[in-house]
Amino acid sequence: MPVLRSSVAAALIAISVSAHAQTPSFTFDGKTYAGDTLPARLQQQFYQMALEQRGKQQQAIDNYVLQTWLEAEAEKAGVSPQEYQQRVFRVDVPTEEELKAFYDQNQARMPAPYEQIKGQIREFLQGQQFQKQVAATLEKLKKEKGYSVTLPEIQPPRFQVKTEGYPFKGAADAPVTLVKFADYQCPHCKEAVPVMDTLLKKYDGKLKLVYRDFPINPSGISRKIAWGAVCADQQGKFWAWHDKAFERQTYLKSITPEMLAKEVGLDANQFKTCYDDPATRKHVAESYAEGNALGISGTPTFFVNGLVVNATPTLEADLSRVIDAELARLNK
């Protein structure tokens, strides 16, 4: 069974470090970087570190409170804290059927045959039981003992993301701008397409969607499709190209940009002139370079008025939450 570990000193040190932490700064090649002038990639990394630190602070305080409560209750019951913990947090040993069922349900992610990792599955399921009981006990202490925690607020970095010169949907003067960095060969980018359409309808007149290229697929096909998208935009048919490219995602390896242009109904000669123009490649390269400078490492990545939102299984809810907060902040 997992054992609760806590330390008053550890909790207090964690809080003290956070409370007195200052934004890092550094000087390089005659230029000093600090605060908002720190490179975007570093700002985002420091923000993630701060979130992790706050999570550790929460865990340290939770453990301290649980241990203090366990010791007090154990003294009342006349037993050791360890014995009382075993009484409160009873973890059942999973049956063979439960272990096998879990393995079968998650077989695609399992790294080895069932017999080899059965013990690890058992430990994982017991750990889940334990954590559920811990969470329930903490909720009980909130009600019965008035347990609450106040941790330092951590403001996410807000970046300036270029939108001028890139295709968009929605109201041009919308109070909220959602920038999507994507790769035409990225399955999650394709999955995000209907989510974007849903959000534009939900926030009609209040949301502007801007598409930015970030072709990271090593095949090089994504860059070619992105070049073609620039030329489609030149003829006023970017979104038709965008939708058709994602629709044909599975077949992008076997079709050419010229074939896609024909499907979308572009003027072939104008398309070829644009496609061969170095300025077209430069436009896509600049979009990629900015995304890289912003710390993007995967697609799709979104920016809501400059706030980073990464793709998750609950993307629509995640983006809606940030959009709602921005509208409230701007009184829109």
N, C-alpha and C positions, 0 to 999 in steps of 0.2 A: 504494500500500500504506500502511496506517496506520503511524505511527511512534511508538515508545515514547518517552514524555517523563517524566522524573523529576527530583526535586530533594530532596537531603537536607534542606535548609532547610524546604521546603514540608512534608515529612513531619513534621519535628520541631515546626514551628509548629502544625500541625494537632493533634498530640498534646498539646502544651503548653496550647493554648487549651481543649481538652476537659478536661484534668486539673484546670485551675484555674477552670473555669466554675462559677458559682454559680447557684442558682435565681433567676430574675428576680423582682423585686418592684416594686410600684408603689402609690402612694397616690392616692386619688381621692375627692373629696367627704367628706374626714375619715376615710376608712377605708383601712387598709393591707392589701394582698393579697400573700401570699408562700407558697411551698410548697403545702401541701394546701389552703390557703384561696384560692389562685388560682382564678378561674373555670374550670370544667371544660373549656370550649372552648379556653382558653389552655393549660391543662395538656396537652391532647391535641396542640395545635399545636406546643408546645415539645418534646414527645416525638418527634413526626415529624421535627422539625428535628434533634434529637439523633441519630436513626437515620440521617438523610441525612449528617450530619457524620461519623458513624462509618464509613459507607460510603466517604466521600471519603478518610478516613484509611487504610482498608484498600487502596484503589486507589493512594494515594500510596506506601505501603510496598511494595506489589506491584511498582509501576513502578520504584522504587529498586532493589529486589533483582534484578529482571530486567535492568535496565541495568548494574548492577554485574557480574552474571554474564556478560552479553554482552561487556562490555569485557575481562574476564579471558580469556574463550574466544577472542575476536578476537585478543588479543595472542599467545596460544599458536599460533594459526593464521597469524599474520603478516599479518592483513588489518585493515581498518578495522571499527569496531563496526557501521557502516551495512551494509557488505558482509556481515558475518557474520549480521546480523539477516535479511538477504534469503535467506541460505542456510538458516537455521533455520526461518523463518516464510515458507514458500513458498505464496503465494496464487494459485490458478489463476483465469483469467478465465472466468466462466460462459459456456457456449455459448448460442446463440440459443434452442435448445430448452429449456434450463434456465430462462432468463429468462421465456420465454412460459409455461412450466408453472407457475412461481411466480405469475405474474400471473393465470393462469386459476384457480388454487387460492384466491387471495385477492381475486378481482375485486370482491366485494361491498364491500371496504374500500378499494379503489383510488380515488384522487381524480381520475384523469384517464385518457385512452386509453393503451393500451400504448406506442405510439411516443413519446408525450410524456414518459413516466416510465421508459422502459427504462434510461436511464443511472442513475437513482436506485436502481432494483432491482439493477443490477449492483454498485453501491457497497455496497448493503446486504448482498448475498450474500457479497461479498469480505470485508466487515467481520465477518460471522459466521464465515467460515473463519479469519480472523486471531484472533478471540477464542477460538475452540476450541483453536487451537494454543497460545495464551498460557496458557489454563487447563491444558492438558496439560503444558506446561513447568513451571508452578508446582507441579503435583503431583509432577513429577520432582524438583524442587528440594527439596520436602518430604522425599522419601525419601533423596536423595543428599547434601543439604547440611543436613538438619535444620531446614529453614525453617519457622518458626511465628510467629504474631503474637498478641500479647495486647492487647486493646483494653478500654477502660473498660466495665464493665457498665452497661446503661441499663435501669432499672426502669420498666415502663409504669405510668401513673397508674391508680389504682383508685378508682372512683367509687361513691358511695352512690346506688343507683337504687331508687326507690320501687316496691314490689311489692304492698303491702297495698291491697286494694280492686280488684285487677285479676284477671282469670280466669287459672287455671293448670291444668296437667296434671302428673302425677307425684306423688311423695311430698311432702307439705306440709313435712316436716322434713328434706328432703334436704340433704346438705352442700354441694351445688353448685346454684346458681340460675342458669338461663339465661333472660335477658330478651330478647325479640324485639320490636323496634320495626318496625312494618310498615304498608304502605298496601295496601288491598284491590285497587287497580288496578295495582299493581306486579308485572310478570311474574316478577322474581327472587324476590319475596316468595312467590309461588305455587310456584315451583320449590323453595323452602326448606321447604315444608310436609311432604313425605315425608321430608326430611332430619331434621326435628324428631322425627317419629314413630320413625325408625330410632334416633336417639340416646336417646330415652326407653326403648326396648326394650333397647338396649345397656347403659345405665346404670340399669337398673331399681332403684328404691329409693334411688338416689344422685343423681338429677337431678330438678329441678323446673323446668318450662317456664312462663314468665309471658308473656302477650301484652300488648303496649302499642301503642296507636294512634299513628301518626305520619302523618296524611293530608296528603301534600304535593302530590298531583296537582292541578293548577290547575283541573280541571273542576268540583271541588266534590262530585263523586259519592262520592269516598272518604269524605268527612266524613259524608254521609248514611248510608252503609253502616255507618260506625263508630258513629253514633248508634243505628242499629238494633241493632248488636251489643251495646251497653250494655243495651238493653231485652230482648234475647234472654237475656243473662246474668241479668237480673232474674227471668226465668222458668226459669232453670236449663238453658238450651239454647244457651249461648254457642258451644260447640265445633261444634254442629250448624250454627249460623249461619255461623261461621267457615269451615267446610269447604264449605258450600253457596255462600257468597259467592265463594270462590276458584274453585270449580268453574264458577260462572257468570261468571267475570271478563270474558270476551269480550263478554257481553251486559249488563253492569251499566248501560250507557248507555240501554238500552231497557227495563229493568225497574225497578219501584219498590220501596222498602223494604217496603211493604205486601205486594207480591207475594212477596217473599222470605220475609217472616214467615209467610205462608200455607203456603209450601212446607215450611218448617221445623216448622210445626204450632204456632205461637204463638197465644195468646188475642188476638184482634183488638182488643178494647176495651182490654185492659190494655196492649197494645203501643202503641196510639194515645196513651193517657194518658202513658205513659213517653216516647214519641217527641216529644211536644209540650212536655214539661217542660224548662224552661231548665237544670235541674240536669244533664240528660243531655248537653246541649251543653257545659256547663261541664266535665264529667268528661273529655270528649274533648279539649277545649281545654287543660286542665291537663296531659294526657298529652303533647300536642304541645309545649306550652311547656317542659316538663321535657326532652324530647328535644332541643329547640332549644338549651336551656341546656347540655346535655351535649355539644354540638358536632356533633350528627347533621346530615348534609347530604344523605344518600341512604338509601334503603331497599332491602333490610332491613339493619338494624344490630343487632348482638348484644352483650350484656354477660354475661360469665361471671364470676359473683361480683364484678361491678363492672369487669372488664377488657374493653376494647373489642375486638370481633372484627368486621371488615367482611366483607361477602359477597364470595366469590371462586369460581372454577370448582371449587376443591377445598374447598368449605365444610365438608363432613362431616369431612374429615381435619383441617382447621384447628381446628374446634371440639373435636374429640376430643382433639387435642394439648393444648389449653388445659384442658379438663376433666380429663384425666389428670394434668396438672401440679398442678391444684388439689386433686385427691384425694390426691396424693402429699404436697403441702404440709400438708394437714390430717390425714394418716395415716389415710385412710378406704379 
